[in-house]
Amino acid sequence: MDSWLTLLPSCLSILLAITTRQVYVAIFAGIMTGSILLSQSVSNGMADSFNAIAETFQSPSAVKSLIFILMIGAIINVMQKSGGVEALIHYLSQQRNIVKSKVSAQLVTFGFGFLMCLEGIGSMMLVGVIGRPLFNKFDLSNEKLALVANCTGAPLAWLMPFSGAGVFLTSLIASEVESGTLPDQPMSYVLSALPYQFYTIVILALVPLLAFKKKDSFDLLKNKPENESRNHLPETNPQASGLFMLVPILILLVSIGIITYVTGDGDIFSGDISSAVYLSGFISLIGSGVYFRLNQVTVDKYIHWCIQGMKDMLPAVIILTLAFSLSRVSSELGTGKYLASIFSSELPLTFVPVSIFVLCILISFSTGSSGATVSIMTPIVVSLAVSIGVAVPIAIAAMISGAVFGDQSSPISDSVIVASSAADCSPEKHFATQLPYTLTVALLSFVFYLVVGFFARR
């Protein structure tokens, strides 16, 4: 189909996501519209839209991705419910006395966010849990803690190939590989895009830079009196250990490294990373289960923690399932190819990366979701880049950078709400105090993608 109608499913999804902020409805509406266009029958198209969702589960890579995301939720919940998070904070803050100044308080808080790098929301919550007593102790504002949490959550998650966001992106790209749009392994595109994720890299680096800065705009802010009651380190279960938090992550990461090393015949970058990530999720859950059982945690309690964690990840699983279906429908319609013909005739190749960056900013800022933006835009961006000869990794990186800025800066974003809640400040104050920093980095990113556009040909 070579007409403007090929754009209708994606445009409808974007429009509904912006106006209703109901991502599930928006993506499904796009699936149904595309199915109707393909079948040229309303009744058959509606039936095909439901079949398109069912066909997602015929793809082994898609099913593995969905299962792994559920396992990430289980691992995060196990670390939290076991008391491992609180025990590790107690050890580093009181027994080891590592935190001695404002700088160390910020750096330690920032560093803990990396331990939850598998999931952005979990990272922000961990930063908030650890940071509140430390920031209060050294008279650092909660608004600055919210900035640290927000600059660590989504940016770090999209930079980590093995995080939930990384697997989400890899899965979307895998759909393009399966459809024949891309020739190489999905993970190769994810890794190649990392150096070009200018916004996510710079905004993440901003946190330690601000920690070493003697004066900044947050120094004028003071915590409210009611926060003084929180000026203590979190209580810890005497039976809990910091290893309760570290063991699941260590097993997961070590398993990934070993499996990719073995499958790559000694070259970790040539190994089967997708299978390694999938299998390591099971290894981590089983290995952690054995470790917790040896430490007097009953099997029933451990399974309950895992199931509850999986339930918490169901929204992400539903979005990803719908995104797979929309990607397939868009590919069959030829949306990317038609859009590419418009771009190639109307827009100079040089401006393609920066145009993708700006478009994704608008969508993400309006919807408050980087995941929804990436799910909607990936099939369009990939097909566009392939068709007009732009380097796919650069196009992907520009998409992610724009999506993360919008998600991190939008007042309706779950990232803003979670970060402010974790830091115990209002979403309005967090939005207002962080915007000058995120906007500055976005402007620098705009210039970066404008310059990169001159070298974006494959």
Residue, then its C-alpha position, 0 to 999 in steps of 0.5 A: m500500500d503506497s499512500w498516506l493511509t499507511l501512516l494512519p495506524s501510527c498517526l492514530s496511535i500517536l494522536l490517541a496517546i497524546t489526547t487520552r494518555q491511554v497507551y493501551v488503547a492508543i496502540f490497540a487502535g493502531i493495530m485495529t486500523g492497520s488490520i482493517l486497511l490490510s483486509q479492506s473489510v471492517s469485520n475481517g479487519m477487527a478479527d485480524s487485529f485480535n489475531a495479530i496479537a495472538e500471532t505475537f506469541q508465535s515468535p520465540s524471541a518475543v515470548k522470551s522477551l516477555i518472560f524475561i521482563l516478568m523475571i526482572g520484576a520478580i528479582i526486583n521484588v525479591m531484593q526489596k521484600s527480603g530486606g536486602v536493600e535496607a541491610l546494605i544501606h545500614y552496612l555502608s552508612q553506619q558500619r563502614n561510615i563511607v558517607k562523610s560529606k555532601v559530595s560522598a552522600q550524592l555519589v553514594t546515592f547515585g551509585f546505588g541507582f546502578l544496582m537497580c539498573l535492570e529497571g528504571i522505576g526500581s532505580m529511582m525508588l532505590v535512589g530515593v530510599i537511600g538518598r532521603p536520610l543521607f540528603n537530610k543529614f547533609d542538608l541537601s534539598n529533596e528537589k536535588l534528590a529527585l533530580v538524581a533519581n530521575c537522571t538515574g532511572a530512565p537514562l540508565a535503563w535505556l543505556m543498559p542493553f540487559s535492562g528491562a528497557g534494553v530488552f524492550l528495545t532489542s525485542l522491537i528491533a528483533s521484530e524488524v529483523e524477523s520481518g526482513t527490514l534489518p539483516d543483522q542481530p538485534m543486539s548489534y544495533v542496540l550496542s552500536a547505538l549506545p555511543y550516539q545516545f547523547y542525551t542519556i549519556v550527558i544527563l547521566a553524567l550530570v549527576p556526579l558533576l553537580a555533586f562536585k559543584k560547590k554551588d548550584s540552584f538547589d542550594l537555595l532550597k531547604n527541606k520542609p520541617e516535616n522532613e526532619s522526622r526522616n533524618h535517620l537511616p532506615e531501620t533494618n531487619p537484623q536477620a537480613s543481609g546486604l547479600f540478599m540484594l547483591v546475590p540475585i544481581l551478581i548471579l544474573l550478570v555472571s550468568i550472562g557473561i559466562i553464557t555469552y563467553v561460551t556461545g561465542d567461543g571465547d568472544i563475549f561480544s560474538g556470543d548469543i546474548s539474547s539467549a544468555v539474557y533469557l537463560s540468566g533470568f531463570i538461573s538468577l531466580i533459581g540460584s537466589g531461591v537456593y541462597f534464600r532457602l539456606n538463609q531460612v527463607t521458606v520456599d512459599k515466601y520466596i515464590h510469593w515474592c516472585i509472583q508479586g514482582m511478576k504481577d508488578m511488571l504486567p503493564a510493561v508486558i501488555i504494552l510490549t505485546l501490543a507494540f509487537s503487533l503494531s510493528r508487524v502490522s506497520s511493516e505489512l502496510g509499508t509505513g516506513k517505506y512510504l514515510a521514507s519516500i516523503f522524507s527523501s523528497e521533502l527533507p534533506l538527509t542531514f536533518v533526519p537524525v535531528s528530526i527524529f529527535v525532535l519528533c520523539i520529544l514531542i510524542s514523549f513529552s505529550t504522553g509522558s512515556s518513553g516506552a510508549t514513544v519507542s514502541i510506536m516509533t521503532p518500526i517507523v524509524v528503522s524502516l525510514a533509516v534503511s530506506i533512505g540510507v541513514a545509519v540505523p544506530i544513529a536513528i535509534a539513538a536519536m529516537i531514544s534520546g528524544a523519548v527519554f527527554g520527554d519522559q524525564s521532563s513531562p509533568i505528566s510522566d510517571s518518571v517525574i511522579v515516581a522520582s518526586s515521590a521517592a525524594d519526598c517532594s512535590p511533582e510540581k517543584h521537581f518539574a520546575t527545578q529540573l527543567p533548566y538542566t534537562l532542557t540545556v542538555a536537550l539543546l546540546s543534543f539538538v546541536f549534536y544530532l544536527v552535526v551527526g546528520f552530516f555523517a549519518r549515511r551508512 
